[in-house]
Amino acid sequence: MKRYLVAVQHPDDYDPSVAEDETMSRDIDVLNEEMIAAGIRIFVGGLHPASSAKSLRAQPDGEVLLTNGPYLKTKEHMGGFWVLEAADMDEALAWGRKAAIACRAPIEVRPFH
């Protein structure tokens, strides 16, 4: 079995207090329970907004530069993710489709090396 990242993408101005309601939370809980029952969920986590990130960059002089905010300036960022163990990309995509419906957000599915 291979491992896959199933990542939820949120717009940069995403506000969970506005975007997420009880129905959405229930749908995500049901999806998590289904993943556990199927034995494919390895890890799941939600992330704070990208504005809370700290970025570290190695400099040519050996120092490490610390900056506030995400590494990339984009209009979307990862808001949460699952690590799944699936037979193949098709199975991972099937779970990604369910995640897109439950989260009401774009989903990216990528295999681990």
Backbone atoms as SQL, in Angstrom:
CREATE TABLE atoms (id INTEGER PRIMARY KEY, chain TEXT, resi INTEGER, resn TEXT, atom TEXT, x REAL, y REAL, z REAL);
INSERT INTO atoms VALUES
  (1, 'A', 1, 'MET', 'N', 0.845, -1.182, 0.000),
  (2, 'A', 1, 'MET', 'CA', 0.000, 0.000, 0.000),
  (3, 'A', 1, 'MET', 'C', 0.891, 1.247, 0.000),
  (4, 'A', 2, 'LYS', 'N', 0.491, 2.226, -0.771),
  (5, 'A', 2, 'LYS', 'CA', 1.206, 3.491, -0.845),
  (6, 'A', 2, 'LYS', 'C', 0.517, 4.522, 0.034),
  (7, 'A', 3, 'ARG', 'N', 1.255, 5.535, 0.401),
  (8, 'A', 3, 'ARG', 'CA', 0.695, 6.633, 1.192),
  (9, 'A', 3, 'ARG', 'C', 0.470, 7.848, 0.300),
  (10, 'A', 4, 'TYR', 'N', -0.626, 8.547, 0.589),
  (11, 'A', 4, 'TYR', 'CA', -1.033, 9.714, -0.184),
  (12, 'A', 4, 'TYR', 'C', -1.395, 10.866, 0.740),
  (13, 'A', 5, 'LEU', 'N', -1.048, 12.065, 0.305),
  (14, 'A', 5, 'LEU', 'CA', -1.472, 13.277, 0.974),
  (15, 'A', 5, 'LEU', 'C', -2.756, 13.747, 0.296),
  (16, 'A', 6, 'VAL', 'N', -3.790, 13.959, 1.085),
  (17, 'A', 6, 'VAL', 'CA', -5.053, 14.513, 0.591),
  (18, 'A', 6, 'VAL', 'C', -5.183, 15.865, 1.285),
  (19, 'A', 7, 'ALA', 'N', -4.899, 16.948, 0.551),
  (20, 'A', 7, 'ALA', 'CA', -4.790, 18.282, 1.142),
  (21, 'A', 7, 'ALA', 'C', -5.981, 19.153, 0.773),
  (22, 'A', 8, 'VAL', 'N', -6.527, 19.826, 1.781),
  (23, 'A', 8, 'VAL', 'CA', -7.645, 20.750, 1.604),
  (24, 'A', 8, 'VAL', 'C', -7.070, 22.135, 1.322),
  (25, 'A', 9, 'GLN', 'N', -7.538, 22.778, 0.270),
  (26, 'A', 9, 'GLN', 'CA', -7.054, 24.105, -0.101),
  (27, 'A', 9, 'GLN', 'C', -8.091, 25.162, 0.274),
  (28, 'A', 10, 'HIS', 'N', -7.649, 26.204, 0.974),
  (29, 'A', 10, 'HIS', 'CA', -8.522, 27.303, 1.370),
  (30, 'A', 10, 'HIS', 'C', -8.027, 28.604, 0.751),
  (31, 'A', 11, 'PRO', 'N', -8.944, 29.525, 0.464),
  (32, 'A', 11, 'PRO', 'CA', -8.493, 30.843, 0.019),
  (33, 'A', 11, 'PRO', 'C', -7.745, 31.534, 1.158),
  (34, 'A', 12, 'ASP', 'N', -6.887, 32.466, 0.819),
  (35, 'A', 12, 'ASP', 'CA', -6.048, 33.128, 1.814),
  (36, 'A', 12, 'ASP', 'C', -6.871, 33.814, 2.899),
  (37, 'A', 13, 'ASP', 'N', -8.059, 34.285, 2.566),
  (38, 'A', 13, 'ASP', 'CA', -8.887, 34.990, 3.546),
  (39, 'A', 13, 'ASP', 'C', -9.918, 34.072, 4.213),
  (40, 'A', 14, 'TYR', 'N', -9.676, 32.773, 4.208),
  (41, 'A', 14, 'TYR', 'CA', -10.620, 31.794, 4.756),
  (42, 'A', 14, 'TYR', 'C', -10.866, 32.041, 6.237),
  (43, 'A', 15, 'ASP', 'N', -12.127, 32.093, 6.618),
  (44, 'A', 15, 'ASP', 'CA', -12.522, 32.293, 8.003),
  (45, 'A', 15, 'ASP', 'C', -13.433, 31.135, 8.406),
  (46, 'A', 16, 'PRO', 'N', -12.910, 30.178, 9.186),
  (47, 'A', 16, 'PRO', 'CA', -13.722, 29.010, 9.535),
  (48, 'A', 16, 'PRO', 'C', -14.997, 29.368, 10.294),
  (49, 'A', 17, 'SER', 'N', -14.983, 30.471, 11.035),
  (50, 'A', 17, 'SER', 'CA', -16.186, 30.851, 11.780),
  (51, 'A', 17, 'SER', 'C', -17.323, 31.254, 10.853),
  (52, 'A', 18, 'VAL', 'N', -16.996, 31.633, 9.630),
  (53, 'A', 18, 'VAL', 'CA', -18.010, 32.007, 8.639),
  (54, 'A', 18, 'VAL', 'C', -18.285, 30.843, 7.684),
  (55, 'A', 19, 'ALA', 'N', -17.221, 30.164, 7.251),
  (56, 'A', 19, 'ALA', 'CA', -17.346, 29.146, 6.195),
  (57, 'A', 19, 'ALA', 'C', -17.821, 27.789, 6.708),
  (58, 'A', 20, 'GLU', 'N', -17.531, 27.471, 7.958),
  (59, 'A', 20, 'GLU', 'CA', -17.830, 26.134, 8.460),
  (60, 'A', 20, 'GLU', 'C', -19.052, 26.175, 9.374),
  (61, 'A', 21, 'ASP', 'N', -19.996, 25.285, 9.092),
  (62, 'A', 21, 'ASP', 'CA', -21.192, 25.187, 9.919),
  (63, 'A', 21, 'ASP', 'C', -21.299, 23.774, 10.491),
  (64, 'A', 22, 'GLU', 'N', -22.343, 23.521, 11.262),
  (65, 'A', 22, 'GLU', 'CA', -22.508, 22.213, 11.893),
  (66, 'A', 22, 'GLU', 'C', -22.633, 21.094, 10.872),
  (67, 'A', 23, 'THR', 'N', -23.310, 21.368, 9.758),
  (68, 'A', 23, 'THR', 'CA', -23.484, 20.346, 8.724),
  (69, 'A', 23, 'THR', 'C', -22.135, 19.951, 8.129),
  (70, 'A', 24, 'MET', 'N', -21.299, 20.944, 7.848),
  (71, 'A', 24, 'MET', 'CA', -19.978, 20.661, 7.290),
  (72, 'A', 24, 'MET', 'C', -19.132, 19.881, 8.298),
  (73, 'A', 25, 'SER', 'N', -19.145, 20.291, 9.558),
  (74, 'A', 25, 'SER', 'CA', -18.381, 19.579, 10.586),
  (75, 'A', 25, 'SER', 'C', -18.850, 18.136, 10.704),
  (76, 'A', 26, 'ARG', 'N', -20.151, 17.927, 10.642),
  (77, 'A', 26, 'ARG', 'CA', -20.690, 16.565, 10.717),
  (78, 'A', 26, 'ARG', 'C', -20.238, 15.755, 9.508),
  (79, 'A', 27, 'ASP', 'N', -20.275, 16.355, 8.314),
  (80, 'A', 27, 'ASP', 'CA', -19.855, 15.650, 7.101),
  (81, 'A', 27, 'ASP', 'C', -18.387, 15.238, 7.177),
  (82, 'A', 28, 'ILE', 'N', -17.555, 16.096, 7.730),
  (83, 'A', 28, 'ILE', 'CA', -16.132, 15.778, 7.878),
  (84, 'A', 28, 'ILE', 'C', -15.951, 14.676, 8.919),
  (85, 'A', 29, 'ASP', 'N', -16.706, 14.748, 10.018),
  (86, 'A', 29, 'ASP', 'CA', -16.646, 13.682, 11.031),
  (87, 'A', 29, 'ASP', 'C', -17.054, 12.337, 10.438),
  (88, 'A', 30, 'VAL', 'N', -18.107, 12.330, 9.632),
  (89, 'A', 30, 'VAL', 'CA', -18.573, 11.088, 8.994),
  (90, 'A', 30, 'VAL', 'C', -17.488, 10.546, 8.060),
  (91, 'A', 31, 'LEU', 'N', -16.855, 11.437, 7.289),
  (92, 'A', 31, 'LEU', 'CA', -15.771, 11.007, 6.392),
  (93, 'A', 31, 'LEU', 'C', -14.618, 10.414, 7.199),
  (94, 'A', 32, 'ASN', 'N', -14.232, 11.066, 8.304),
  (95, 'A', 32, 'ASN', 'CA', -13.156, 10.532, 9.141),
  (96, 'A', 32, 'ASN', 'C', -13.509, 9.152, 9.684),
  (97, 'A', 33, 'GLU', 'N', -14.733, 8.981, 10.133),
  (98, 'A', 33, 'GLU', 'CA', -15.170, 7.674, 10.636),
  (99, 'A', 33, 'GLU', 'C', -15.128, 6.615, 9.538),
  (100, 'A', 34, 'GLU', 'N', -15.516, 7.008, 8.330),
  (101, 'A', 34, 'GLU', 'CA', -15.479, 6.079, 7.192),
  (102, 'A', 34, 'GLU', 'C', -14.034, 5.690, 6.865),
  (103, 'A', 35, 'MET', 'N', -13.126, 6.657, 6.907),
  (104, 'A', 35, 'MET', 'CA', -11.710, 6.372, 6.647),
  (105, 'A', 35, 'MET', 'C', -11.134, 5.424, 7.696),
  (106, 'A', 36, 'ILE', 'N', -11.477, 5.660, 8.961),
  (107, 'A', 36, 'ILE', 'CA', -10.995, 4.794, 10.038),
  (108, 'A', 36, 'ILE', 'C', -11.542, 3.381, 9.846),
  (109, 'A', 37, 'ALA', 'N', -12.838, 3.273, 9.553),
  (110, 'A', 37, 'ALA', 'CA', -13.460, 1.952, 9.358),
  (111, 'A', 37, 'ALA', 'C', -12.823, 1.208, 8.188),
  (112, 'A', 38, 'ALA', 'N', -12.416, 1.942, 7.151),
  (113, 'A', 38, 'ALA', 'CA', -11.774, 1.324, 5.993),
  (114, 'A', 38, 'ALA', 'C', -10.308, 0.978, 6.260),
  (115, 'A', 39, 'GLY', 'N', -9.761, 1.502, 7.356),
  (116, 'A', 39, 'GLY', 'CA', -8.369, 1.212, 7.712),
  (117, 'A', 39, 'GLY', 'C', -7.351, 1.931, 6.861),
  (118, 'A', 40, 'ILE', 'N', -7.727, 3.072, 6.264),
  (119, 'A', 40, 'ILE', 'CA', -6.792, 3.761, 5.371),
  (120, 'A', 40, 'ILE', 'C', -6.221, 5.051, 5.957),
  (121, 'A', 41, 'ARG', 'N', -6.833, 5.565, 7.025),
  (122, 'A', 41, 'ARG', 'CA', -6.389, 6.842, 7.580),
  (123, 'A', 41, 'ARG', 'C', -5.190, 6.643, 8.480),
  (124, 'A', 42, 'ILE', 'N', -4.081, 7.318, 8.157),
  (125, 'A', 42, 'ILE', 'CA', -2.854, 7.266, 8.941),
  (126, 'A', 42, 'ILE', 'C', -2.814, 8.459, 9.894),
  (127, 'A', 43, 'PHE', 'N', -3.141, 9.638, 9.386),
  (128, 'A', 43, 'PHE', 'CA', -3.073, 10.868, 10.172),
  (129, 'A', 43, 'PHE', 'C', -3.987, 11.900, 9.536),
  (130, 'A', 44, 'VAL', 'N', -4.534, 12.779, 10.356),
  (131, 'A', 44, 'VAL', 'CA', -5.345, 13.893, 9.868),
  (132, 'A', 44, 'VAL', 'C', -5.012, 15.118, 10.703),
  (133, 'A', 45, 'GLY', 'N', -5.028, 16.290, 10.094),
  (134, 'A', 45, 'GLY', 'CA', -4.753, 17.506, 10.854),
  (135, 'A', 45, 'GLY', 'C', -5.272, 18.735, 10.151),
  (136, 'A', 46, 'GLY', 'N', -5.779, 19.665, 10.928),
  (137, 'A', 46, 'GLY', 'CA', -6.169, 20.975, 10.421),
  (138, 'A', 46, 'GLY', 'C', -5.069, 21.969, 10.764),
  (139, 'A', 47, 'LEU', 'N', -4.919, 22.974, 9.945),
  (140, 'A', 47, 'LEU', 'CA', -3.849, 23.951, 10.134),
  (141, 'A', 47, 'LEU', 'C', -4.416, 25.342, 10.428),
  (142, 'A', 48, 'HIS', 'N', -3.673, 26.102, 11.213),
  (143, 'A', 48, 'HIS', 'CA', -4.006, 27.502, 11.429),
  (144, 'A', 48, 'HIS', 'C', -3.792, 28.256, 10.113),
  (145, 'A', 49, 'PRO', 'N', -4.302, 29.466, 9.984),
  (146, 'A', 49, 'PRO', 'CA', -4.122, 30.234, 8.738),
  (147, 'A', 49, 'PRO', 'C', -2.651, 30.388, 8.365),
  (148, 'A', 50, 'ALA', 'N', -2.411, 30.527, 7.076),
  (149, 'A', 50, 'ALA', 'CA', -1.032, 30.676, 6.582),
  (150, 'A', 50, 'ALA', 'C', -0.342, 31.882, 7.200),
  (151, 'A', 51, 'SER', 'N', -1.095, 32.885, 7.608),
  (152, 'A', 51, 'SER', 'CA', -0.492, 34.076, 8.215),
  (153, 'A', 51, 'SER', 'C', 0.220, 33.751, 9.532),
  (154, 'A', 52, 'SER', 'N', -0.102, 32.609, 10.156),
  (155, 'A', 52, 'SER', 'CA', 0.552, 32.228, 11.410),
  (156, 'A', 52, 'SER', 'C', 1.848, 31.445, 11.177),
  (157, 'A', 53, 'ALA', 'N', 2.182, 31.182, 9.929),
  (158, 'A', 53, 'ALA', 'CA', 3.376, 30.395, 9.606),
  (159, 'A', 53, 'ALA', 'C', 4.656, 31.191, 9.864),
  (160, 'A', 54, 'LYS', 'N', 5.719, 30.477, 10.056),
  (161, 'A', 54, 'LYS', 'CA', 7.077, 31.023, 10.117),
  (162, 'A', 54, 'LYS', 'C', 7.873, 30.300, 9.042),
  (163, 'A', 55, 'SER', 'N', 8.664, 31.034, 8.288),
  (164, 'A', 55, 'SER', 'CA', 9.458, 30.444, 7.213),
  (165, 'A', 55, 'SER', 'C', 10.941, 30.557, 7.545),
  (166, 'A', 56, 'LEU', 'N', 11.666, 29.489, 7.273),
  (167, 'A', 56, 'LEU', 'CA', 13.100, 29.431, 7.524),
  (168, 'A', 56, 'LEU', 'C', 13.825, 29.206, 6.200),
  (169, 'A', 57, 'ARG', 'N', 14.859, 30.013, 5.951),
  (170, 'A', 57, 'ARG', 'CA', 15.631, 29.876, 4.717),
  (171, 'A', 57, 'ARG', 'C', 17.122, 29.899, 5.054),
  (172, 'A', 58, 'ALA', 'N', 17.825, 28.861, 4.602),
  (173, 'A', 58, 'ALA', 'CA', 19.277, 28.824, 4.783),
  (174, 'A', 58, 'ALA', 'C', 19.908, 29.876, 3.879),
  (175, 'A', 59, 'GLN', 'N', 20.859, 30.611, 4.428),
  (176, 'A', 59, 'GLN', 'CA', 21.566, 31.658, 3.690),
  (177, 'A', 59, 'GLN', 'C', 22.953, 31.158, 3.285),
  (178, 'A', 60, 'PRO', 'N', 23.556, 31.761, 2.260),
  (179, 'A', 60, 'PRO', 'CA', 24.883, 31.318, 1.811),
  (180, 'A', 60, 'PRO', 'C', 25.949, 31.367, 2.909),
  (181, 'A', 61, 'ASP', 'N', 25.775, 32.261, 3.880),
  (182, 'A', 61, 'ASP', 'CA', 26.776, 32.375, 4.948),
  (183, 'A', 61, 'ASP', 'C', 26.557, 31.363, 6.078),
  (184, 'A', 62, 'GLY', 'N', 25.589, 30.457, 5.921),
  (185, 'A', 62, 'GLY', 'CA', 25.331, 29.440, 6.925),
  (186, 'A', 62, 'GLY', 'C', 24.275, 29.831, 7.952),
  (187, 'A', 63, 'GLU', 'N', 23.905, 31.096, 7.962),
  (188, 'A', 63, 'GLU', 'CA', 22.843, 31.549, 8.863),
  (189, 'A', 63, 'GLU', 'C', 21.492, 31.092, 8.315),
  (190, 'A', 64, 'VAL', 'N', 20.488, 31.112, 9.169),
  (191, 'A', 64, 'VAL', 'CA', 19.124, 30.775, 8.762),
  (192, 'A', 64, 'VAL', 'C', 18.247, 31.992, 9.010),
  (193, 'A', 65, 'LEU', 'N', 17.588, 32.442, 7.956),
  (194, 'A', 65, 'LEU', 'CA', 16.716, 33.613, 8.023),
  (195, 'A', 65, 'LEU', 'C', 15.312, 33.167, 8.409),
  (196, 'A', 66, 'LEU', 'N', 14.759, 33.782, 9.451),
  (197, 'A', 66, 'LEU', 'CA', 13.406, 33.505, 9.914),
  (198, 'A', 66, 'LEU', 'C', 12.518, 34.678, 9.533),
  (199, 'A', 67, 'THR', 'N', 11.416, 34.389, 8.839),
  (200, 'A', 67, 'THR', 'CA', 10.459, 35.439, 8.498),
  (201, 'A', 67, 'THR', 'C', 9.064, 35.011, 8.924),
  (202, 'A', 68, 'ASN', 'N', 8.214, 35.972, 9.198),
  (203, 'A', 68, 'ASN', 'CA', 6.825, 35.714, 9.537),
  (204, 'A', 68, 'ASN', 'C', 6.030, 35.494, 8.267),
  (205, 'A', 69, 'GLY', 'N', 5.121, 34.537, 8.308),
  (206, 'A', 69, 'GLY', 'CA', 4.261, 34.266, 7.168),
  (207, 'A', 69, 'GLY', 'C', 4.713, 33.054, 6.380),
  (208, 'A', 70, 'PRO', 'N', 3.894, 32.687, 5.411),
  (209, 'A', 70, 'PRO', 'CA', 4.195, 31.492, 4.615),
  (210, 'A', 70, 'PRO', 'C', 5.386, 31.711, 3.692),
  (211, 'A', 71, 'TYR', 'N', 5.967, 30.609, 3.265),
  (212, 'A', 71, 'TYR', 'CA', 7.102, 30.656, 2.335),
  (213, 'A', 71, 'TYR', 'C', 6.685, 31.278, 1.014),
  (214, 'A', 72, 'LEU', 'N', 5.512, 30.863, 0.500),
  (215, 'A', 72, 'LEU', 'CA', 5.025, 31.378, -0.774),
  (216, 'A', 72, 'LEU', 'C', 3.875, 32.338, -0.556),
  (217, 'A', 73, 'LYS', 'N', 3.847, 33.399, -1.306),
  (218, 'A', 73, 'LYS', 'CA', 2.720, 34.325, -1.296),
  (219, 'A', 73, 'LYS', 'C', 1.745, 33.847, -2.376),
  (220, 'A', 74, 'THR', 'N', 0.634, 33.275, -1.935),
  (221, 'A', 74, 'THR', 'CA', -0.352, 32.745, -2.867),
  (222, 'A', 74, 'THR', 'C', -1.749, 33.176, -2.443),
  (223, 'A', 75, 'LYS', 'N', -2.719, 32.921, -3.291),
  (224, 'A', 75, 'LYS', 'CA', -4.105, 33.252, -2.973),
  (225, 'A', 75, 'LYS', 'C', -4.805, 32.108, -2.248),
  (226, 'A', 76, 'GLU', 'N', -4.180, 30.933, -2.236),
  (227, 'A', 76, 'GLU', 'CA', -4.719, 29.770, -1.535),
  (228, 'A', 76, 'GLU', 'C', -3.602, 29.137, -0.711),
  (229, 'A', 77, 'HIS', 'N', -4.000, 28.394, 0.306),
  (230, 'A', 77, 'HIS', 'CA', -3.025, 27.677, 1.130),
  (231, 'A', 77, 'HIS', 'C', -3.665, 26.394, 1.658),
  (232, 'A', 78, 'MET', 'N', -2.818, 25.503, 2.144),
  (233, 'A', 78, 'MET', 'CA', -3.322, 24.256, 2.706),
  (234, 'A', 78, 'MET', 'C', -3.972, 24.560, 4.050),
  (235, 'A', 79, 'GLY', 'N', -5.224, 24.154, 4.190),
  (236, 'A', 79, 'GLY', 'CA', -5.953, 24.402, 5.424),
  (237, 'A', 79, 'GLY', 'C', -6.006, 23.182, 6.328),
  (238, 'A', 80, 'GLY', 'N', -5.759, 22.018, 5.772),
  (239, 'A', 80, 'GLY', 'CA', -5.785, 20.776, 6.523),
  (240, 'A', 80, 'GLY', 'C', -5.440, 19.636, 5.592),
  (241, 'A', 81, 'PHE', 'N', -5.277, 18.447, 6.160),
  (242, 'A', 81, 'PHE', 'CA', -4.867, 17.328, 5.313),
  (243, 'A', 81, 'PHE', 'C', -5.115, 15.994, 5.995),
  (244, 'A', 82, 'TRP', 'N', -5.113, 14.974, 5.190),
  (245, 'A', 82, 'TRP', 'CA', -5.111, 13.586, 5.641),
  (246, 'A', 82, 'TRP', 'C', -3.888, 12.911, 5.030),
  (247, 'A', 83, 'VAL', 'N', -3.313, 11.958, 5.731),
  (248, 'A', 83, 'VAL', 'CA', -2.345, 11.035, 5.156),
  (249, 'A', 83, 'VAL', 'C', -3.074, 9.696, 5.131),
  (250, 'A', 84, 'LEU', 'N', -3.241, 9.154, 3.931),
  (251, 'A', 84, 'LEU', 'CA', -3.975, 7.911, 3.742),
  (252, 'A', 84, 'LEU', 'C', -3.061, 6.829, 3.200),
  (253, 'A', 85, 'GLU', 'N', -3.398, 5.598, 3.480),
  (254, 'A', 85, 'GLU', 'CA', -2.713, 4.448, 2.897),
  (255, 'A', 85, 'GLU', 'C', -3.717, 3.786, 1.963),
  (256, 'A', 86, 'ALA', 'N', -3.445, 3.857, 0.675),
  (257, 'A', 86, 'ALA', 'CA', -4.379, 3.345, -0.329),
  (258, 'A', 86, 'ALA', 'C', -3.648, 2.431, -1.298),
  (259, 'A', 87, 'ALA', 'N', -4.410, 1.590, -1.970),
  (260, 'A', 87, 'ALA', 'CA', -3.830, 0.626, -2.911),
  (261, 'A', 87, 'ALA', 'C', -3.177, 1.328, -4.099),
  (262, 'A', 88, 'ASP', 'N', -3.801, 2.419, -4.565),
  (263, 'A', 88, 'ASP', 'CA', -3.288, 3.120, -5.742),
  (264, 'A', 88, 'ASP', 'C', -3.897, 4.519, -5.801),
  (265, 'A', 89, 'MET', 'N', -3.485, 5.280, -6.817),
  (266, 'A', 89, 'MET', 'CA', -3.964, 6.655, -6.970),
  (267, 'A', 89, 'MET', 'C', -5.474, 6.695, -7.162),
  (268, 'A', 90, 'ASP', 'N', -6.034, 5.736, -7.861),
  (269, 'A', 90, 'ASP', 'CA', -7.488, 5.730, -8.070),
  (270, 'A', 90, 'ASP', 'C', -8.237, 5.661, -6.744),
  (271, 'A', 91, 'GLU', 'N', -7.774, 4.812, -5.840),
  (272, 'A', 91, 'GLU', 'CA', -8.431, 4.727, -4.534),
  (273, 'A', 91, 'GLU', 'C', -8.238, 6.025, -3.754),
  (274, 'A', 92, 'ALA', 'N', -7.039, 6.596, -3.804),
  (275, 'A', 92, 'ALA', 'CA', -6.781, 7.863, -3.112),
  (276, 'A', 92, 'ALA', 'C', -7.665, 8.975, -3.681),
  (277, 'A', 93, 'LEU', 'N', -7.847, 8.988, -5.002),
  (278, 'A', 93, 'LEU', 'CA', -8.712, 9.997, -5.623),
  (279, 'A', 93, 'LEU', 'C', -10.167, 9.812, -5.219),
  (280, 'A', 94, 'ALA', 'N', -10.598, 8.575, -5.038),
  (281, 'A', 94, 'ALA', 'CA', -11.973, 8.331, -4.592),
  (282, 'A', 94, 'ALA', 'C', -12.190, 8.958, -3.210),
  (283, 'A', 95, 'TRP', 'N', -11.196, 8.829, -2.322),
  (284, 'A', 95, 'TRP', 'CA', -11.290, 9.468, -1.008),
  (285, 'A', 95, 'TRP', 'C', -11.189, 10.981, -1.146),
  (286, 'A', 96, 'GLY', 'N', -10.368, 11.455, -2.081),
  (287, 'A', 96, 'GLY', 'CA', -10.258, 12.891, -2.334),
  (288, 'A', 96, 'GLY', 'C', -11.578, 13.487, -2.789),
  (289, 'A', 97, 'ARG', 'N', -12.322, 12.761, -3.605),
  (290, 'A', 97, 'ARG', 'CA', -13.645, 13.235, -4.040),
  (291, 'A', 97, 'ARG', 'C', -14.575, 13.399, -2.840),
  (292, 'A', 98, 'LYS', 'N', -14.544, 12.423, -1.946),
  (293, 'A', 98, 'LYS', 'CA', -15.378, 12.502, -0.737),
  (294, 'A', 98, 'LYS', 'C', -14.953, 13.679, 0.127),
  (295, 'A', 99, 'ALA', 'N', -13.645, 13.925, 0.196),
  (296, 'A', 99, 'ALA', 'CA', -13.137, 15.058, 0.977),
  (297, 'A', 99, 'ALA', 'C', -13.585, 16.386, 0.371),
  (298, 'A', 100, 'ALA', 'N', -13.565, 16.488, -0.959),
  (299, 'A', 100, 'ALA', 'CA', -14.002, 17.727, -1.619),
  (300, 'A', 100, 'ALA', 'C', -15.461, 18.034, -1.297),
  (301, 'A', 101, 'ILE', 'N', -16.279, 16.995, -1.238),
  (302, 'A', 101, 'ILE', 'CA', -17.695, 17.179, -0.917),
  (303, 'A', 101, 'ILE', 'C', -17.860, 17.556, 0.554),
  (304, 'A', 102, 'ALA', 'N', -17.199, 16.837, 1.444),
  (305, 'A', 102, 'ALA', 'CA', -17.342, 17.092, 2.882),
  (306, 'A', 102, 'ALA', 'C', -16.795, 18.463, 3.278),
  (307, 'A', 103, 'CYS', 'N', -15.660, 18.843, 2.709),
  (308, 'A', 103, 'CYS', 'CA', -14.997, 20.096, 3.084),
  (309, 'A', 103, 'CYS', 'C', -15.475, 21.297, 2.290),
  (310, 'A', 104, 'ARG', 'N', -16.193, 21.033, 1.190),
  (311, 'A', 104, 'ARG', 'CA', -16.670, 22.118, 0.332),
  (312, 'A', 104, 'ARG', 'C', -15.509, 23.011, -0.115),
  (313, 'A', 105, 'ALA', 'N', -14.405, 22.332, -0.498),
  (314, 'A', 105, 'ALA', 'CA', -13.179, 23.036, -0.871),
  (315, 'A', 105, 'ALA', 'C', -12.404, 22.203, -1.868),
  (316, 'A', 106, 'PRO', 'N', -11.530, 22.843, -2.651),
  (317, 'A', 106, 'PRO', 'CA', -10.661, 22.076, -3.547),
  (318, 'A', 106, 'PRO', 'C', -9.735, 21.155, -2.760),
  (319, 'A', 107, 'ILE', 'N', -9.429, 20.013, -3.342),
  (320, 'A', 107, 'ILE', 'CA', -8.584, 19.001, -2.713),
  (321, 'A', 107, 'ILE', 'C', -7.446, 18.655, -3.665),
  (322, 'A', 108, 'GLU', 'N', -6.253, 18.507, -3.124),
  (323, 'A', 108, 'GLU', 'CA', -5.097, 18.038, -3.895),
  (324, 'A', 108, 'GLU', 'C', -4.697, 16.678, -3.348),
  (325, 'A', 109, 'VAL', 'N', -4.471, 15.711, -4.236),
  (326, 'A', 109, 'VAL', 'CA', -4.035, 14.363, -3.840),
  (327, 'A', 109, 'VAL', 'C', -2.652, 14.139, -4.441),
  (328, 'A', 110, 'ARG', 'N', -1.688, 13.784, -3.594),
  (329, 'A', 110, 'ARG', 'CA', -0.313, 13.552, -4.051),
  (330, 'A', 110, 'ARG', 'C', 0.259, 12.333, -3.356),
  (331, 'A', 111, 'PRO', 'N', 0.974, 11.500, -4.108),
  (332, 'A', 111, 'PRO', 'CA', 1.623, 10.335, -3.483),
  (333, 'A', 111, 'PRO', 'C', 2.913, 10.748, -2.774),
  (334, 'A', 112, 'PHE', 'N', 3.245, 10.009, -1.721),
  (335, 'A', 112, 'PHE', 'CA', 4.537, 10.160, -1.064),
  (336, 'A', 112, 'PHE', 'C', 5.558, 9.314, -1.830),
  (337, 'A', 113, 'HIS', 'N', 6.835, 9.667, -1.723),
  (338, 'A', 113, 'HIS', 'CA', 7.905, 8.850, -2.320),
  (339, 'A', 113, 'HIS', 'C', 7.984, 7.554, -1.587);
